Amino acid sequence: MEPHRQRYSVISALPRRQAGITALGFLMLATVFGLVGFGGIKLAPLYMQKMRIGTVFEDLKADLDGTGVATGTLRRDLIQRLYVEGIRVGPDDVVVTPTSSGYNVGVKYDNRTSFIADVSFLVEIDEQIEIRR
């Protein structure tokens, strides 16, 4: 080969490997992460409410366990404690059933929140605890 000519190589003529993401790929990825994040933001208060119900039940058991409380008083006290925590339940959602050793107290209801358009999330809350007489 002549010395004044540069050697042509096929490998060096190819472009380097590309790295990164295209604008369309970024938009798709941002949309997916945005929808998941928005869903998390909508569901977080519902799960926090479920955790508050568990705390109310623990406090109720600590205060009324072994005191010989009546069914009506137990129901009223539970509804008042839930109301203080910002949880609105109807009288039909609270179930107090007598057992051989005390009472089985439960709260069962559905909590729904809208997501996008006609899509909504449904969280079923079913907490139970036993209060001894």
C-alpha positions as CSV (number, residue, x, y, z in Angstrom):
1,M,0.0,0.0,0.0
2,E,1.2,3.5,-0.7
3,P,2.5,5.4,2.3
4,H,0.4,8.6,1.7
5,R,-2.9,6.7,1.8
6,Q,-4.6,5.9,5.1
7,R,-5.6,2.5,5.7
8,Y,-9.4,2.1,5.5
9,S,-10.9,-0.2,8.1
10,V,-14.5,-1.4,8.1
11,I,-14.5,-1.6,11.9
12,S,-13.5,2.0,12.5
13,A,-16.1,3.3,10.0
14,L,-19.0,1.8,12.0
15,P,-20.6,4.2,14.5
16,R,-19.9,3.6,18.2
17,R,-22.5,1.8,20.3
18,Q,-25.3,4.1,21.2
19,A,-26.2,4.5,24.8
20,G,-29.3,6.1,26.4
21,I,-33.0,6.3,25.7
22,T,-34.9,8.0,23.0
23,A,-37.6,10.6,23.6
24,L,-40.4,8.2,22.8
25,G,-38.9,5.6,25.1
26,F,-38.6,8.2,27.8
27,L,-42.2,9.2,27.4
28,M,-43.4,5.7,27.6
29,L,-41.3,5.0,30.7
30,A,-42.5,8.2,32.4
31,T,-46.1,7.3,31.6
32,V,-45.8,3.8,33.2
33,F,-44.0,5.2,36.3
34,G,-46.5,8.1,36.5
35,L,-49.5,5.7,36.5
36,V,-47.9,3.4,39.1
37,G,-47.0,6.4,41.3
38,F,-50.5,7.9,40.9
39,G,-52.1,4.6,41.9
40,G,-49.8,4.4,44.9
41,I,-50.9,7.9,45.9
42,K,-54.5,7.0,45.6
43,L,-54.1,3.7,47.6
44,A,-51.9,5.0,50.4
45,P,-54.7,6.7,52.4
46,L,-56.9,3.5,52.2
47,Y,-54.1,1.3,53.6
48,M,-53.3,3.9,56.3
49,Q,-57.0,3.8,57.3
50,K,-56.7,0.1,57.6
51,M,-53.7,0.4,59.8
52,R,-55.5,3.0,62.0
53,I,-58.4,0.5,62.4
54,G,-55.9,-2.0,63.7
55,T,-54.5,0.5,66.2
56,V,-58.1,1.3,67.4
57,F,-58.7,-2.4,67.9
58,E,-55.5,-2.8,69.9
59,D,-56.4,0.2,72.1
60,L,-59.9,-1.2,72.5
61,K,-58.6,-4.5,73.6
62,A,-56.2,-2.9,76.1
63,D,-58.9,-0.7,77.6
64,L,-61.9,-3.1,77.7
65,D,-60.4,-6.6,77.9
66,G,-61.6,-8.2,81.1
67,T,-63.9,-5.4,82.3
68,G,-67.2,-7.1,81.6
69,V,-68.5,-4.4,79.3
70,A,-71.9,-4.8,77.6
71,T,-72.5,-5.3,73.9
72,G,-74.1,-1.9,73.3
73,T,-71.3,-0.1,75.2
74,L,-68.7,-2.0,73.3
75,R,-70.3,-1.1,69.9
76,R,-70.7,2.6,70.9
77,D,-67.1,2.9,72.1
78,L,-65.7,1.3,69.0
79,I,-67.7,3.6,66.7
80,Q,-66.7,6.6,68.7
81,R,-63.0,5.7,68.5
82,L,-63.2,5.1,64.8
83,Y,-64.9,8.5,64.4
84,V,-62.1,10.2,66.3
85,E,-59.6,8.6,63.9
86,G,-61.6,9.9,60.9
87,I,-63.0,6.6,59.9
88,R,-66.7,6.7,59.1
89,V,-68.5,3.4,59.4
90,G,-72.2,2.7,59.6
91,P,-73.8,0.7,62.4
92,D,-74.2,-2.3,60.0
93,D,-70.4,-2.4,59.4
94,V,-69.7,-3.1,63.1
95,V,-70.4,-6.6,64.2
96,V,-70.3,-7.6,67.9
97,T,-71.1,-11.3,68.5
98,P,-71.0,-12.9,72.0
99,T,-68.7,-15.9,72.4
100,S,-68.2,-18.3,75.4
101,S,-65.3,-16.2,76.7
102,G,-66.4,-12.7,75.7
103,Y,-67.2,-10.9,72.5
104,N,-65.9,-11.1,69.0
105,V,-65.8,-7.6,67.6
106,G,-65.3,-6.9,63.9
107,V,-65.5,-4.2,61.3
108,K,-66.2,-5.2,57.7
109,Y,-66.7,-2.7,54.9
110,D,-65.5,-1.8,51.5
111,N,-63.6,1.4,50.7
112,R,-63.5,2.6,47.1
113,T,-61.5,5.4,45.5
114,S,-61.5,6.5,41.8
115,F,-58.3,6.1,39.7
116,I,-58.7,7.2,36.1
117,A,-62.0,7.7,34.3
118,D,-64.2,4.6,35.1
119,V,-61.4,2.7,36.8
120,S,-61.4,2.6,40.6
121,F,-59.7,0.7,43.4
122,L,-61.6,-1.3,46.0
123,V,-60.0,-2.1,49.4
124,E,-62.0,-4.6,51.5
125,I,-61.4,-4.0,55.2
126,D,-62.2,-6.9,57.6
127,E,-60.7,-6.6,61.0
128,Q,-61.6,-8.7,64.0
129,I,-60.6,-9.0,67.6
130,E,-61.8,-10.8,70.7
131,I,-62.6,-9.0,73.9
132,R,-62.7,-11.1,77.1
133,R,-65.4,-10.5,79.7
